[in-house]
Amino acid sequence: MKDDPLDGTPPGLTYAHAGVNIEAGEEAVRRIARTVASTHGPEVLAGVGGFGGLYQPDLTGIVTPVLVSATDGVGTKLKVAYAAGVHDTVGIDNVAMNVNDILCQGARPLFFLDYIGVGTLEPGTVERIVAGVAEGCRRAECALLGGEMAELPGIYAEGEYDLAGFAVGIADRERLITGERVEAGDALIGLPSSGLHSNGYALARRAVFGSAGLSIGDELPGCGRTVAEELLEPTRIYVRPVLDLMARVPVKGLAHITGGGLPGNVNRALRHGMRAVVRGGSWNVPPIFRFIAEAGPVEEAEMLRTFNLGLGMVAVVSAEAVNAAIECLGRGGIEAQVVGEVEAWDGPASVRIEGRVLS
């Protein structure tokens, strides 16, 4: 036919000629099947290969079940993974960014779905990424229920990929954490981060590789680690210690400190008419943040609205519950401390930083 879009196509043209290797995709699925299955419990009703994942949740103790969901990705931290040739840690990050978010509503993670988009599918790289995702799911006590591997020639450069995910959790409606019970005088409990986590990497890379002129294998001054080791430290997953905290202490608000830093996230755990007063100098700031600030140079206000600066999560509890909260988190391996308090004011939920954080 004259208008046939395939008219003139050379005989024997295949999907592989167009840049999509079906055999490599099948090999990747074979390699990850056992790893994915290692995250499954009796709630998962089918293995890898179905059109959809099947999950039957245990509703014991939940009166009015509410599903809580989140989706997020790893962002330009992936650029560091490409340069270092290390692909498992970003899989942990992928899970962490999602499960920590739904935790803030009082939800227990049930399952996780991942998305891996690549320019050229390399089964070994996919295998390492999924090994990290599975490790993240084990730390979050949830199942890796399924996912998507998309080979997209022309979209991603050779050796690069994108990584994102979707988490679903469950909570009892009567125990949802919404910030509506926050009152003046409540305490802010800071939970330490493991480092940069997965936010601010465009600025971090500019400071480390650009301003400071470091390479991926160089020692990072003041940190006692290489650039790769520090920048690829996985995001901390707070699921078990925070679920234990919620079971023992009335938690009024929870904030996952991601993009926007403390000023852009703690306010999300409050209600109108409440302001969080965060006291600078009340927690330890890891050396990587001071290095970025000095190397940039980056002003403190910009650091505050870009990075977590050492606090990966902030919980709001009553002043009377502070000791119990810190003790409970300590049993879960979290060295938490009071980093401020809540005050009443005439305006929307907001955050005031008192004093300097990086002094």
C-alpha positions in Angstrom: 0.0 0.0 0.0 1.3 3.4 -0.9 0.5 4.9 2.6 1.7 1.9 4.6 4.1 3.2 7.3 6.0 -0.1 6.9 6.4 0.3 3.2 10.1 0.1 2.3 11.1 -1.5 5.6 14.1 -3.9 5.0 13.0 -7.5 5.4 14.0 -9.1 8.7 14.0 -6.0 10.8 13.5 -7.0 14.5 12.8 -5.3 17.8 16.5 -5.8 18.6 17.5 -3.7 15.6 15.4 -0.9 17.1 17.2 -1.2 20.4 15.0 -3.4 22.5 16.4 -6.8 23.5 13.6 -9.1 24.5 16.0 -11.9 25.4 17.9 -9.6 27.8 14.6 -8.7 29.5 13.7 -12.3 29.9 17.1 -13.1 31.4 16.7 -10.2 33.8 13.4 -11.6 35.0 14.9 -15.0 35.5 17.7 -13.5 37.6 15.5 -11.4 39.9 12.7 -13.9 40.5 14.3 -15.6 43.6 15.3 -12.2 45.0 11.8 -10.8 44.6 10.3 -14.0 46.2 12.6 -13.6 49.2 10.4 -10.6 50.3 7.1 -12.5 50.1 5.1 -13.8 53.0 1.8 -15.6 53.1 -0.1 -12.4 52.2 1.4 -12.6 48.6 -0.8 -14.9 46.6 1.2 -15.1 43.4 4.8 -15.0 42.3 6.6 -13.1 39.5 5.1 -13.1 36.0 1.5 -12.3 36.5 -0.2 -9.3 35.0 -0.8 -7.9 38.5 0.4 -8.6 42.0 -2.0 -10.3 44.4 -1.9 -9.3 48.1 -4.3 -10.3 50.9 -3.6 -8.0 53.9 -3.9 -9.2 57.5 -6.5 -6.9 59.1 -6.1 -8.2 62.6 -6.6 -5.4 65.1 -7.7 -2.9 62.5 -11.3 -1.6 62.9 -11.6 0.7 59.9 -8.8 0.0 57.4 -7.5 2.8 55.3 -5.0 2.4 52.5 -2.2 4.9 52.3 -0.1 5.2 49.2 3.0 7.2 47.9 5.1 7.3 44.8 8.6 8.7 44.5 12.0 8.2 42.9 15.7 8.4 43.6 16.4 11.5 41.5 19.9 12.6 40.5 21.6 10.5 43.2 21.5 8.0 40.3 24.2 10.0 38.6 26.5 9.1 41.4 25.6 5.4 41.1 26.3 5.4 37.4 29.8 7.0 38.0 30.6 4.6 40.8 29.2 1.5 39.1 27.3 0.7 42.3 23.6 0.0 41.7 22.2 -1.8 44.8 22.2 1.1 47.3 19.9 3.2 45.2 17.4 0.3 45.3 17.2 0.8 49.0 16.8 4.5 48.5 13.9 3.8 46.2 12.0 1.9 48.9 12.9 4.3 51.7 11.6 7.4 50.0 8.2 5.9 49.7 7.7 3.9 52.9 9.0 6.7 55.0 6.3 8.9 53.4 3.4 6.7 54.2 4.7 6.1 57.7 4.1 9.8 58.3 0.3 9.1 58.1 0.6 6.3 60.5 0.6 3.5 57.9 2.3 0.1 58.1 3.8 -0.7 54.6 2.3 -3.7 52.9 3.9 -3.8 49.5 6.1 -2.0 47.0 6.2 -1.8 43.2 9.2 -0.6 41.3 9.9 1.0 37.9 13.2 0.7 36.1 13.6 2.5 32.8 16.9 1.9 30.9 18.4 2.9 27.6 20.0 -0.5 27.1 18.9 -3.4 29.3 21.8 -5.1 31.0 20.6 -8.0 33.1 23.5 -7.8 35.6 22.8 -4.2 36.4 19.0 -4.8 36.8 19.8 -7.7 39.1 21.9 -5.5 41.4 19.2 -2.7 41.4 16.5 -5.2 42.3 18.7 -6.8 45.0 18.8 -3.3 46.6 15.0 -2.9 46.2 14.5 -6.3 47.9 16.8 -5.3 50.7 14.9 -2.1 51.2 11.6 -4.1 51.3 13.0 -6.4 53.9 14.0 -3.4 56.1 10.6 -1.9 55.6 8.9 -5.3 56.3 6.9 -5.2 53.1 6.7 -7.3 49.9 8.2 -6.4 46.6 5.0 -7.3 44.8 5.9 -6.5 41.2 7.3 -3.8 38.9 8.2 -2.7 35.4 11.4 -2.9 33.4 11.2 -0.7 30.4 14.0 -0.6 27.7 13.6 2.8 26.1 16.3 3.4 23.5 16.8 7.1 22.7 15.3 8.2 26.1 18.2 7.3 28.4 21.9 7.5 27.6 24.0 4.3 27.5 24.7 3.0 31.0 22.0 5.2 32.6 18.6 4.4 34.0 15.7 5.8 36.0 14.3 4.3 39.2 11.0 5.0 40.9 8.5 3.2 43.0 5.1 3.1 44.6 4.3 1.9 48.1 0.9 0.9 49.7 0.4 0.7 53.4 -2.5 0.3 55.8 -3.7 2.2 58.9 -6.7 2.2 61.1 -8.8 5.3 60.4 -9.0 6.1 64.1 -5.2 6.1 64.4 -4.3 8.1 61.3 -1.6 10.8 61.9 -2.9 14.1 60.5 -1.4 16.8 62.7 -4.9 17.9 63.8 -4.1 17.0 67.5 -0.9 19.0 67.6 -1.0 21.7 70.4 1.3 24.5 71.6 3.9 23.1 74.0 4.3 19.8 72.1 7.9 18.6 71.6 9.7 18.0 68.3 11.7 14.8 68.4 14.5 14.6 65.8 15.4 11.2 64.3 18.9 11.2 62.8 19.5 10.7 59.1 22.1 8.5 57.6 23.5 11.4 55.5 22.1 13.1 52.4 19.4 10.5 51.9 18.0 11.1 48.4 17.4 14.8 48.1 19.5 17.8 47.0 21.9 15.8 44.8 21.9 18.3 42.0 23.4 20.9 44.4 25.6 18.3 46.2 27.1 17.1 43.0 27.8 20.7 41.9 29.6 21.4 45.1 31.5 18.1 45.4 32.5 17.5 41.7 32.3 21.1 40.5 33.4 23.6 43.2 35.7 21.1 45.1 36.9 19.3 41.9 36.7 15.9 43.5 36.3 12.6 41.7 34.1 9.6 42.6 37.0 7.7 44.2 38.6 10.6 46.1 38.6 10.8 49.9 36.0 13.3 51.0 37.7 15.8 53.4 36.4 15.6 57.0 34.2 12.6 56.3 36.7 9.7 56.5 35.1 8.0 53.4 35.4 8.3 49.7 33.0 10.4 47.7 31.2 7.3 46.4 30.8 5.8 49.9 29.4 9.0 51.4 27.1 10.1 48.5 25.7 6.5 48.0 25.0 5.9 51.7 21.4 4.5 51.6 18.5 6.5 53.0 17.5 5.4 56.4 14.3 3.4 56.7 12.4 4.2 59.8 9.6 1.7 59.6 10.2 -0.6 62.5 11.3 1.9 65.2 8.5 4.3 64.3 5.8 1.6 64.2 7.0 0.6 67.7 6.9 4.2 68.8 3.3 4.6 67.5 2.3 1.5 69.4 3.6 2.9 72.7 3.3 6.7 72.5 0.6 9.0 71.0 2.3 10.5 68.0 0.6 13.6 66.9 2.6 14.4 63.8 5.4 13.0 61.7 7.5 14.6 59.0 9.8 12.9 56.5 12.6 15.5 55.8 13.1 15.3 52.1 13.1 18.1 49.4 12.4 21.4 51.1 14.4 20.4 54.2 13.1 21.2 57.7 11.2 24.4 56.7 9.4 22.7 53.9 8.4 19.5 55.7 7.9 19.9 59.4 5.0 22.3 58.7 3.3 19.5 56.9 3.0 17.6 60.2 1.1 20.5 61.9 -2.3 22.2 61.7 -3.2 25.7 61.0 -2.3 28.1 63.9 0.7 26.0 64.9 4.4 26.8 64.3 7.4 24.5 64.9 10.4 26.2 66.5 13.5 24.2 65.6 16.5 25.0 67.7 19.7 25.1 65.7 22.6 23.3 67.5 20.4 20.8 69.3 21.5 17.9 67.1 24.6 16.6 65.4 25.0 17.7 61.8 27.0 15.2 59.7 30.3 16.5 58.2 29.0 16.1 54.6 26.7 19.0 55.0 29.4 21.4 56.3 31.6 20.3 53.4 29.0 21.1 50.9 28.3 24.5 52.5 31.9 25.4 52.5 32.8 24.0 49.1 29.9 25.6 47.3 29.9 27.9 49.0 26.2 27.5 49.9 24.5 29.8 52.4 22.8 28.3 55.4 19.3 29.3 54.3 19.8 27.5 51.1 21.2 24.4 52.9 18.1 24.4 55.2 15.6 24.4 52.3 17.6 21.8 50.3 19.0 19.1 52.7 17.8 17.3 55.8 21.0 18.5 57.6 21.1 15.4 59.8 17.4 14.9 60.6 15.6 12.3 58.5 12.4 12.5 60.4 10.7 14.6 63.0 8.0 13.4 65.4 5.6 15.6 67.3 4.6 14.3 70.8 3.3 15.8 74.0 5.9 17.2 76.4 4.9 14.5 78.9 5.6 11.7 76.3 9.2 12.9 75.4 11.1 10.5 77.7 9.1 7.5 76.7 9.4 8.4 73.0 13.2 8.8 73.2 13.6 5.6 75.2 11.4 3.7 72.7 13.3 4.9 69.7 16.6 4.1 71.4 15.6 0.5 71.8 15.1 0.5 68.0 18.6 1.9 67.4 17.5 5.5 66.9 19.5 8.1 68.9 16.7 10.7 69.0 16.7 14.0 70.8 14.4 17.0 71.4 15.1 19.5 68.6 12.4 22.1 69.4 8.8 22.6 70.3 5.5 23.8 68.9 4.1 27.3 69.6 0.8 28.9 68.7 0.6 31.7 66.2 -1.8 33.5 64.0 -1.2 31.9 60.6 -0.8 28.7 58.6 1.3 25.8 59.8 5.0 26.9 59.5 8.5 26.5 60.8 10.9 28.9 62.5 14.6 28.1 62.8 16.0 29.5 66.0 19.8 30.1 65.9 22.3 28.7 63.5 22.4 25.0 62.4 25.8 24.9 60.7 27.8 27.0 63.2 
